[in-house]
Amino acid sequence: MIYSISLARRAAIARAVHPARGAEPREHGLSLPVVVEERDVLRVRRAVIQTTGGMVEIVRCVPIRKTTKVRLIIEFQAGALDEVLRRILQSIEAGELGRVGFAP
């Protein structure tokens, strides 16, 4: 076989350090776990989805065993963090907000 680039050149290209392009701060995907009562799930979903549009999605909704609570995993862009938190806090009387982290 005839290669247009020598094996040594290919190895050098593979090991080359390329500057990492970081995403814009508003492009990072974040996730937030929220635990609320079953009766508040629809209220939280409506409040979050209506206000921020396509920047937010509720990825998971899991009931917690032996309780009347549900864990919602909400993913959103970093630019929507303030608005998402504000809407969640306005829509429920009681709940638990988890740690904000990067979405997988």
MMTF fields as JSON, N, C-alpha, C and O atoms, coordinates in Angstrom:
{
  "mmtfVersion": "1.0.0",
  "mmtfProducer": "UNKNOWN",
  "numBonds": 415,
  "numAtoms": 416,
  "numGroups": 104,
  "numChains": 1,
  "numModels": 1,
  "chainsPerModel": [1],
  "groupsPerChain": [104],
  "chainIdList": ["A"],
  "bondAtomList": [4, 2, 8, 6, 12, 10, 16, 14, 20, 18, 24, 22, 28, 26, 32, 30, 36, 34, 40, 38, 44, 42, 48, 46, 52, 50, 56, 54, 60, 58, 64, 62, 68, 66, 72, 70, 76, 74, 80, 78, 84, 82, 88, 86, 92, 90, 96, 94, 100, 98, 104, 102, 108, 106, 112, 110, 116, 114, 120, 118, 124, 122, 128, 126, 132, 130, 136, 134, 140, 138, 144, 142, 148, 146, 152, 150, 156, 154, 160, 158, 164, 162, 168, 166, 172, 170, 176, 174, 180, 178, 184, 182, 188, 186, 192, 190, 196, 194, 200, 198, 204, 202, 208, 206, 212, 210, 216, 214, 220, 218, 224, 222, 228, 226, 232, 230, 236, 234, 240, 238, 244, 242, 248, 246, 252, 250, 256, 254, 260, 258, 264, 262, 268, 266, 272, 270, 276, 274, 280, 278, 284, 282, 288, 286, 292, 290, 296, 294, 300, 298, 304, 302, 308, 306, 312, 310, 316, 314, 320, 318, 324, 322, 328, 326, 332, 330, 336, 334, 340, 338, 344, 342, 348, 346, 352, 350, 356, 354, 360, 358, 364, 362, 368, 366, 372, 370, 376, 374, 380, 378, 384, 382, 388, 386, 392, 390, 396, 394, 400, 398, 404, 402, 408, 406, 412, 410],
  "bondOrderList": [1, 1, 1, 1, 1, 1, 1, 1, 1, 1, 1, 1, 1, 1, 1, 1, 1, 1, 1, 1, 1, 1, 1, 1, 1, 1, 1, 1, 1, 1, 1, 1, 1, 1, 1, 1, 1, 1, 1, 1, 1, 1, 1, 1, 1, 1, 1, 1, 1, 1, 1, 1, 1, 1, 1, 1, 1, 1, 1, 1, 1, 1, 1, 1, 1, 1, 1, 1, 1, 1, 1, 1, 1, 1, 1, 1, 1, 1, 1, 1, 1, 1, 1, 1, 1, 1, 1, 1, 1, 1, 1, 1, 1, 1, 1, 1, 1, 1, 1, 1, 1, 1, 1],
  "groupList": [{"groupName": "MET", "atomNameList": ["N", "CA", "C", "O"], "elementList": ["N", "C", "C", "O"], "formalChargeList": [0, 0, 0, 0], "bondAtomList": [1, 0, 2, 1, 3, 2], "bondOrderList": [1, 1, 2], "singleLetterCode": "M", "chemCompType": "L-PEPTIDE LINKING"}, {"groupName": "ILE", "atomNameList": ["N", "CA", "C", "O"], "elementList": ["N", "C", "C", "O"], "formalChargeList": [0, 0, 0, 0], "bondAtomList": [1, 0, 2, 1, 3, 2], "bondOrderList": [1, 1, 2], "singleLetterCode": "I", "chemCompType": "L-PEPTIDE LINKING"}, {"groupName": "TYR", "atomNameList": ["N", "CA", "C", "O"], "elementList": ["N", "C", "C", "O"], "formalChargeList": [0, 0, 0, 0], "bondAtomList": [1, 0, 2, 1, 3, 2], "bondOrderList": [1, 1, 2], "singleLetterCode": "Y", "chemCompType": "L-PEPTIDE LINKING"}, {"groupName": "SER", "atomNameList": ["N", "CA", "C", "O"], "elementList": ["N", "C", "C", "O"], "formalChargeList": [0, 0, 0, 0], "bondAtomList": [1, 0, 2, 1, 3, 2], "bondOrderList": [1, 1, 2], "singleLetterCode": "S", "chemCompType": "L-PEPTIDE LINKING"}, {"groupName": "LEU", "atomNameList": ["N", "CA", "C", "O"], "elementList": ["N", "C", "C", "O"], "formalChargeList": [0, 0, 0, 0], "bondAtomList": [1, 0, 2, 1, 3, 2], "bondOrderList": [1, 1, 2], "singleLetterCode": "L", "chemCompType": "L-PEPTIDE LINKING"}, {"groupName": "ALA", "atomNameList": ["N", "CA", "C", "O"], "elementList": ["N", "C", "C", "O"], "formalChargeList": [0, 0, 0, 0], "bondAtomList": [1, 0, 2, 1, 3, 2], "bondOrderList": [1, 1, 2], "singleLetterCode": "A", "chemCompType": "L-PEPTIDE LINKING"}, {"groupName": "ARG", "atomNameList": ["N", "CA", "C", "O"], "elementList": ["N", "C", "C", "O"], "formalChargeList": [0, 0, 0, 0], "bondAtomList": [1, 0, 2, 1, 3, 2], "bondOrderList": [1, 1, 2], "singleLetterCode": "R", "chemCompType": "L-PEPTIDE LINKING"}, {"groupName": "VAL", "atomNameList": ["N", "CA", "C", "O"], "elementList": ["N", "C", "C", "O"], "formalChargeList": [0, 0, 0, 0], "bondAtomList": [1, 0, 2, 1, 3, 2], "bondOrderList": [1, 1, 2], "singleLetterCode": "V", "chemCompType": "L-PEPTIDE LINKING"}, {"groupName": "HIS", "atomNameList": ["N", "CA", "C", "O"], "elementList": ["N", "C", "C", "O"], "formalChargeList": [0, 0, 0, 0], "bondAtomList": [1, 0, 2, 1, 3, 2], "bondOrderList": [1, 1, 2], "singleLetterCode": "H", "chemCompType": "L-PEPTIDE LINKING"}, {"groupName": "PRO", "atomNameList": ["N", "CA", "C", "O"], "elementList": ["N", "C", "C", "O"], "formalChargeList": [0, 0, 0, 0], "bondAtomList": [1, 0, 2, 1, 3, 2], "bondOrderList": [1, 1, 2], "singleLetterCode": "P", "chemCompType": "L-PEPTIDE LINKING"}, {"groupName": "GLY", "atomNameList": ["N", "CA", "C", "O"], "elementList": ["N", "C", "C", "O"], "formalChargeList": [0, 0, 0, 0], "bondAtomList": [1, 0, 2, 1, 3, 2], "bondOrderList": [1, 1, 2], "singleLetterCode": "G", "chemCompType": "PEPTIDE LINKING"}, {"groupName": "GLU", "atomNameList": ["N", "CA", "C", "O"], "elementList": ["N", "C", "C", "O"], "formalChargeList": [0, 0, 0, 0], "bondAtomList": [1, 0, 2, 1, 3, 2], "bondOrderList": [1, 1, 2], "singleLetterCode": "E", "chemCompType": "L-PEPTIDE LINKING"}, {"groupName": "ASP", "atomNameList": ["N", "CA", "C", "O"], "elementList": ["N", "C", "C", "O"], "formalChargeList": [0, 0, 0, 0], "bondAtomList": [1, 0, 2, 1, 3, 2], "bondOrderList": [1, 1, 2], "singleLetterCode": "D", "chemCompType": "L-PEPTIDE LINKING"}, {"groupName": "GLN", "atomNameList": ["N", "CA", "C", "O"], "elementList": ["N", "C", "C", "O"], "formalChargeList": [0, 0, 0, 0], "bondAtomList": [1, 0, 2, 1, 3, 2], "bondOrderList": [1, 1, 2], "singleLetterCode": "Q", "chemCompType": "L-PEPTIDE LINKING"}, {"groupName": "THR", "atomNameList": ["N", "CA", "C", "O"], "elementList": ["N", "C", "C", "O"], "formalChargeList": [0, 0, 0, 0], "bondAtomList": [1, 0, 2, 1, 3, 2], "bondOrderList": [1, 1, 2], "singleLetterCode": "T", "chemCompType": "L-PEPTIDE LINKING"}, {"groupName": "CYS", "atomNameList": ["N", "CA", "C", "O"], "elementList": ["N", "C", "C", "O"], "formalChargeList": [0, 0, 0, 0], "bondAtomList": [1, 0, 2, 1, 3, 2], "bondOrderList": [1, 1, 2], "singleLetterCode": "C", "chemCompType": "L-PEPTIDE LINKING"}, {"groupName": "LYS", "atomNameList": ["N", "CA", "C", "O"], "elementList": ["N", "C", "C", "O"], "formalChargeList": [0, 0, 0, 0], "bondAtomList": [1, 0, 2, 1, 3, 2], "bondOrderList": [1, 1, 2], "singleLetterCode": "K", "chemCompType": "L-PEPTIDE LINKING"}, {"groupName": "PHE", "atomNameList": ["N", "CA", "C", "O"], "elementList": ["N", "C", "C", "O"], "formalChargeList": [0, 0, 0, 0], "bondAtomList": [1, 0, 2, 1, 3, 2], "bondOrderList": [1, 1, 2], "singleLetterCode": "F", "chemCompType": "L-PEPTIDE LINKING"}],
  "groupTypeList": [0, 1, 2, 3, 1, 3, 4, 5, 6, 6, 5, 5, 1, 5, 6, 5, 7, 8, 9, 5, 6, 10, 5, 11, 9, 6, 11, 8, 10, 4, 3, 4, 9, 7, 7, 7, 11, 11, 6, 12, 7, 4, 6, 7, 6, 6, 5, 7, 1, 13, 14, 14, 10, 10, 0, 7, 11, 1, 7, 6, 15, 7, 9, 1, 6, 16, 14, 14, 16, 7, 6, 4, 1, 1, 11, 17, 13, 5, 10, 5, 4, 12, 11, 7, 4, 6, 6, 1, 4, 13, 3, 1, 11, 5, 10, 11, 4, 10, 6, 7, 10, 17, 5, 9],
  "groupIdList": [1, 2, 3, 4, 5, 6, 7, 8, 9, 10, 11, 12, 13, 14, 15, 16, 17, 18, 19, 20, 21, 22, 23, 24, 25, 26, 27, 28, 29, 30, 31, 32, 33, 34, 35, 36, 37, 38, 39, 40, 41, 42, 43, 44, 45, 46, 47, 48, 49, 50, 51, 52, 53, 54, 55, 56, 57, 58, 59, 60, 61, 62, 63, 64, 65, 66, 67, 68, 69, 70, 71, 72, 73, 74, 75, 76, 77, 78, 79, 80, 81, 82, 83, 84, 85, 86, 87, 88, 89, 90, 91, 92, 93, 94, 95, 96, 97, 98, 99, 100, 101, 102, 103, 104],
  "secStructList": [7, 7, 7, 1, 1, 7, 2, 2, 2, 2, 2, 2, 2, 2, 2, 7, 7, 7, 7, 7, 7, 7, 7, 7, 4, 4, 4, 7, 3, 3, 3, 3, 3, 3, 3, 3, 3, 4, 4, 4, 2, 2, 2, 2, 2, 2, 2, 2, 2, 2, 2, 2, 4, 4, 4, 3, 3, 3, 3, 3, 3, 3, 3, 7, 6, 6, 1, 1, 3, 3, 3, 3, 3, 3, 3, 3, 3, 4, 4, 4, 2, 2, 2, 2, 2, 2, 2, 2, 2, 2, 2, 7, 1, 1, 7, 3, 3, 7, 7, 7, 3, 3, 7, 7],
  "xCoordList": [0.823, 0.0, 0.865, 1.958, 0.385, 1.094, 0.281, -0.887, 0.932, 0.284, 0.773, 1.956, -0.109, 0.291, 1.035, 1.82, 0.801, 1.491, 2.248, 1.681, 3.49, 4.283, 3.74, 3.032, 4.084, 3.627, 4.169, 3.474, 5.396, 5.977, 5.206, 4.958, 4.838, 4.074, 2.699, 2.222, 2.06, 0.747, 0.832, -0.033, 1.875, 2.049, 2.246, 1.715, 3.005, 3.233, 1.932, 1.684, 1.117, -0.17, -1.085, -1.782, -1.082, -1.949, -1.561, -2.427, -0.246, 0.218, 0.207, 0.421, -0.034, 0.01, -1.017, -2.13, -0.628, -1.524, -2.278, -1.692, -3.564, -4.42, -5.047, -5.506, -5.077, -5.708, -7.186, -7.901, -7.625, -9.022, -9.89, -9.603, -10.94, -11.908, -12.976, -13.753, -13.024, -14.051, -15.366, -15.404, -16.424, -17.736, -18.022, -17.488, -18.848, -19.28, -19.984, -20.646, -19.853, -20.474, -21.975, -22.513, -22.639, -24.087, -24.459, -25.641, -23.466, -23.757, -23.644, -24.103, -23.047, -22.884, -24.25, -25.159, -24.374, -25.598, -25.465, -24.491, -26.426, -26.419, -27.602, -28.601, -27.481, -28.61, -28.86, -27.94, -30.11, -30.53, -31.552, -32.631, -31.229, -32.249, -33.159, -32.687, -34.445, -35.435, -36.37, -36.887, -36.592, -37.533, -38.739, -38.612, -39.915, -41.155, -42.239, -42.083, -43.325, -44.484, -45.113, -44.989, -45.791, -46.426, -47.385, -47.48, -48.084, -49.075, -48.439, -49.113, -47.151, -46.477, -45.726, -45.203, -45.668, -44.879, -45.379, -44.587, -46.663, -47.204, -46.985, -46.685, -47.131, -46.918, -45.468, -45.226, -44.516, -43.093, -42.82, -42.157, -43.336, -43.104, -43.637, -42.95, -44.853, -45.439, -44.635, -44.345, -44.283, -43.56, -42.222, -41.861, -41.495, -40.158, -40.23, -39.523, -41.073, -41.141, -41.711, -41.196, -42.747, -43.381, -42.471, -42.514, -41.676, -40.893, -39.611, -39.206, -38.964, -37.655, -37.657, -36.633, -38.744, -38.86, -37.914, -37.845, -37.175, -36.32, -35.027, -34.261, -34.755, -33.506, -33.57, -32.552, -34.753, -34.942, -35.699, -36.607, -35.311, -36.105, -36.046, -35.029, -37.152, -37.197, -36.85, -37.609, -35.691, -35.14, -35.736, -36.022, -35.919, -36.349, -37.321, -37.185, -38.296, -39.276, -39.471, -40.14, -38.882, -38.858, -39.518, -39.125, -40.516, -41.112, -40.134, -39.389, -40.14, -39.282, -40.079, -41.201, -39.498, -40.201, -40.666, -39.98, -41.844, -42.447, -42.672, -42.753, -42.772, -43.099, -44.061, -44.375, -44.518, -45.37, -44.568, -45.134, -43.251, -42.388, -41.868, -41.841, -41.459, -40.945, -39.652, -39.546, -38.666, -37.417, -37.444, -37.579, -37.313, -37.227, -35.771, -35.103, -35.284, -33.961, -34.207, -34.749, -33.805, -34.025, -32.691, -31.721, -32.63, -31.427, -31.713, -32.791, -30.72, -30.9, -29.544, -28.506, -29.567, -28.349, -27.987, -28.855, -26.7, -26.221, -26.89, -27.093, -27.223, -27.851, -29.238, -29.756, -29.844, -31.203, -31.237, -32.319, -30.081, -30.025, -30.857, -31.678, -30.659, -31.393, -32.895, -33.662, -33.302, -34.731, -35.349, -36.46, -34.64, -35.149, -35.317, -36.364, -34.309, -34.404, -35.526, -36.27, -35.646, -36.699, -38.08, -38.946, -38.288, -39.591, -39.914, -41.059, -38.91, -39.146, -39.544, -40.515, -38.8, -39.091, -40.441, -41.1, -40.859, -42.166, -43.314, -44.416, -43.067, -44.168, -44.466, -45.541, -43.558, -43.792, -43.69, -43.018, -44.38, -44.312, -43.121, -42.455, -42.853, -41.751, -41.132, -41.814, -39.851, -39.143, -37.668, -37.216, -36.926, -35.492, -34.79, -35.087, -33.87, -33.058, -31.723, -31.1, -31.286, -30.007, -28.889, -29.078, -27.732, -26.548, -26.629, -26.952, -26.337, -26.282, -24.979, -23.908, -25.062, -23.864, -23.946, -24.954, -22.869, -22.861, -23.699, -23.629, -24.485, -25.31, -24.411, -23.415, -24.762, -23.928, -24.043, -23.408],
  "yCoordList": [-1.19, 0.0, 1.25, 1.263, 2.259, 3.525, 4.539, 4.802, 5.09, 6.098, 7.468, 7.647, 8.417, 9.767, 10.468, 11.381, 10.054, 10.627, 9.495, 8.424, 9.702, 8.656, 8.341, 9.148, 7.153, 6.747, 7.661, 7.945, 8.12, 9.026, 10.342, 10.899, 10.827, 12.084, 11.907, 12.794, 10.765, 10.496, 10.472, 11.022, 9.834, 9.774, 11.16, 11.469, 12.004, 13.363, 14.165, 14.949, 13.963, 14.674, 14.212, 15.021, 12.899, 12.357, 12.877, 13.073, 13.108, 13.579, 15.095, 15.626, 15.786, 17.25, 17.788, 17.274, 18.806, 19.43, 20.539, 21.509, 20.37, 21.372, 22.221, 21.68, 23.52, 24.347, 23.997, 23.92, 23.786, 23.428, 24.664, 25.726, 24.496, 25.586, 25.397, 24.444, 26.273, 26.184, 26.709, 27.641, 26.104, 26.576, 27.909, 28.219, 28.663, 29.921, 29.611, 28.579, 30.481, 30.194, 29.924, 29.158, 30.528, 30.34, 29.076, 28.746, 28.358, 27.135, 25.887, 24.821, 25.99, 24.82, 24.286, 25.049, 22.979, 22.357, 22.072, 21.455, 22.512, 22.285, 21.403, 21.347, 20.725, 19.939, 20.286, 20.624, 20.196, 20.542, 19.519, 19.413, 18.76, 17.875, 18.648, 19.439, 18.412, 19.081, 18.021, 17.193, 18.041, 17.11, 17.919, 18.866, 17.525, 18.218, 17.187, 16.005, 17.635, 16.774, 16.44, 17.201, 15.29, 14.868, 15.918, 16.115, 16.58, 17.571, 18.804, 19.548, 19.028, 20.214, 19.978, 20.924, 18.73, 18.413, 19.187, 19.817, 19.146, 19.83, 21.337, 21.984, 21.881, 23.314, 23.705, 24.726, 22.897, 23.172, 23.046, 23.898, 21.979, 21.771, 22.934, 23.436, 23.362, 24.481, 25.762, 26.464, 26.053, 27.297, 27.335, 28.356, 26.252, 26.222, 26.233, 27.003, 25.39, 25.261, 26.52, 26.957, 27.108, 28.275, 29.49, 30.281, 29.655, 30.879, 30.841, 31.86, 29.694, 29.656, 28.986, 28.997, 28.418, 27.865, 26.713, 25.772, 26.769, 25.677, 25.543, 24.614, 26.443, 26.375, 25.367, 25.092, 24.814, 23.951, 22.698, 22.746, 21.562, 20.355, 19.546, 19.518, 18.892, 18.028, 16.633, 16.011, 16.161, 14.925, 13.702, 12.696, 13.793, 12.625, 13.042, 14.106, 12.197, 12.418, 11.071, 10.184, 10.922, 9.632, 9.748, 10.595, 8.907, 8.921, 8.35, 7.417, 8.906, 8.435, 7.423, 7.7, 6.264, 5.165, 5.547, 6.251, 5.057, 5.199, 6.648, 6.942, 7.544, 8.942, 9.445, 8.736, 10.653, 11.282, 12.3, 13.241, 12.118, 13.073, 12.512, 11.301, 13.425, 13.084, 13.853, 15.021, 13.196, 13.867, 14.202, 13.319, 15.481, 15.959, 16.302, 16.934, 15.891, 16.306, 17.273, 16.893, 18.511, 19.568, 19.925, 20.194, 19.932, 20.343, 21.642, 21.835, 22.532, 23.842, 24.434, 23.939, 25.497, 26.216, 27.154, 27.614, 27.429, 28.245, 29.619, 30.178, 30.153, 31.467, 31.501, 32.574, 30.335, 30.274, 29.946, 29.788, 29.841, 29.421, 30.312, 29.809, 31.609, 32.523, 32.426, 32.389, 32.387, 32.335, 31.014, 31.004, 29.902, 28.598, 28.554, 28.136, 28.976, 28.972, 29.876, 29.512, 31.044, 31.974, 31.366, 31.454, 30.753, 30.17, 28.982, 28.812, 28.161, 27.018, 27.506, 27.019, 28.464, 28.964, 29.661, 29.617, 30.303, 30.958, 29.961, 30.232, 28.817, 27.899, 26.901, 26.3, 26.699, 25.706, 26.333, 27.344, 25.695, 26.154, 25.535, 26.195, 24.25, 23.544, 22.564, 22.014, 22.36, 21.419, 21.432, 22.181, 20.592, 20.523, 20.742, 20.07, 21.678, 21.909, 21.222, 21.389, 20.453, 19.776, 20.644, 21.831, 20.045, 20.745, 20.937, 20.002, 22.135, 22.413, 21.849, 22.151, 21.037, 20.438, 20.444, 20.846, 19.992, 19.908, 18.712, 17.64, 18.903, 17.823, 16.805, 17.171, 15.544, 14.51, 14.546, 13.746],
  "zCoordList": [0.0, 0.0, 0.0, 0.566, -0.615, -0.653, 0.152, -0.135, 1.155, 1.987, 1.573, 1.282, 1.544, 1.167, 2.298, 2.044, 3.544, 4.697, 5.375, 5.591, 5.708, 6.342, 7.731, 8.335, 8.226, 9.55, 10.636, 11.611, 10.48, 11.477, 11.504, 12.573, 10.351, 10.277, 10.908, 11.616, 10.657, 11.251, 12.773, 13.455, 13.305, 14.754, 15.329, 16.396, 14.635, 15.108, 15.121, 16.037, 14.11, 14.032, 15.161, 15.773, 15.436, 16.482, 17.859, 18.712, 18.091, 19.394, 19.517, 20.607, 18.439, 18.467, 19.456, 19.565, 20.153, 21.119, 20.403, 19.922, 20.348, 19.712, 20.805, 21.811, 20.636, 21.67, 21.781, 20.782, 23.013, 23.242, 23.094, 23.646, 22.344, 22.206, 23.249, 23.183, 24.19, 25.216, 24.68, 23.876, 25.13, 24.722, 25.393, 26.458, 24.766, 25.367, 26.687, 26.802, 27.676, 28.972, 28.877, 29.676, 27.936, 27.84, 27.074, 26.973, 26.528, 25.795, 26.655, 26.244, 27.837, 28.689, 29.101, 29.43, 29.078, 29.556, 31.038, 31.471, 31.809, 33.25, 33.629, 32.912, 34.748, 35.238, 36.697, 37.443, 37.079, 38.437, 38.911, 38.329, 39.963, 40.528, 41.487, 42.304, 41.378, 42.224, 42.775, 42.025, 44.088, 44.723, 45.186, 45.962, 44.69, 45.042, 45.34, 45.032, 45.932, 46.147, 44.795, 43.835, 44.733, 43.483, 42.94, 41.729, 43.828, 43.392, 42.754, 42.041, 43.004, 42.477, 41.165, 40.577, 40.702, 39.509, 38.295, 37.595, 38.044, 36.872, 36.959, 35.955, 38.131, 38.329, 38.011, 37.367, 38.459, 38.181, 36.69, 36.099, 36.084, 34.643, 33.822, 32.932, 34.117, 33.376, 33.548, 32.579, 34.784, 35.065, 34.345, 33.759, 34.381, 33.782, 32.261, 31.611, 31.694, 30.237, 29.587, 28.558, 30.152, 29.54, 29.535, 28.593, 30.53, 30.617, 29.816, 29.257, 29.744, 29.111, 27.751, 27.068, 27.344, 26.002, 25.732, 26.523, 24.613, 24.188, 24.954, 24.699, 25.889, 26.637, 27.784, 28.419, 28.057, 29.217, 28.814, 27.985, 29.417, 29.257, 30.539, 31.232, 30.841, 32.011, 31.511, 30.767, 31.935, 31.409, 32.09, 31.44, 33.39, 34.148, 35.233, 35.837, 35.469, 36.534, 37.226, 36.694, 38.415, 39.098, 40.466, 41.268, 40.746, 42.085, 43.108, 42.809, 44.301, 45.383, 46.194, 46.617, 46.403, 47.069, 48.478, 49.218, 48.809, 50.141, 50.564, 51.756, 49.602, 49.887, 48.828, 47.873, 49.0, 47.989, 47.195, 46.638, 47.14, 46.454, 45.136, 44.919, 44.267, 42.942, 42.716, 43.09, 42.101, 41.756, 40.267, 39.419, 39.969, 38.588, 38.295, 39.113, 37.14, 36.685, 35.528, 34.491, 35.72, 34.734, 34.101, 34.811, 32.775, 32.06, 31.322, 30.759, 31.337, 30.725, 30.381, 30.819, 29.59, 29.243, 30.386, 31.127, 30.518, 31.634, 31.67, 32.748, 30.534, 30.485, 31.095, 31.405, 31.271, 31.803, 33.294, 33.859, 33.94, 35.34, 36.259, 37.026, 36.192, 37.074, 36.872, 37.834, 35.624, 35.312, 35.771, 36.301, 35.572, 35.994, 37.509, 38.004, 38.24, 39.706, 40.197, 41.108, 39.598, 40.013, 39.792, 40.663, 38.635, 38.326, 39.227, 39.648, 39.522, 40.411, 41.792, 42.371, 42.321, 43.664, 43.743, 44.782, 42.661, 42.651, 42.543, 43.021, 41.922, 41.629, 42.74, 42.734, 43.696, 44.739, 46.125, 46.331, 47.063, 48.45, 49.164, 49.961, 48.872, 49.536, 48.549, 47.685, 48.691, 47.826, 48.16, 49.026, 47.461, 47.674, 46.334, 45.346, 46.319, 45.138, 45.359, 46.408, 44.378, 44.475, 43.942, 43.675, 43.789, 43.307, 41.792, 41.059, 41.336, 39.917, 39.379, 39.904, 38.339, 37.766, 36.248, 35.667, 35.616, 34.162, 33.727, 34.328, 32.686, 32.151, 31.457, 30.833, 31.566, 30.915, 29.417, 28.73]
}
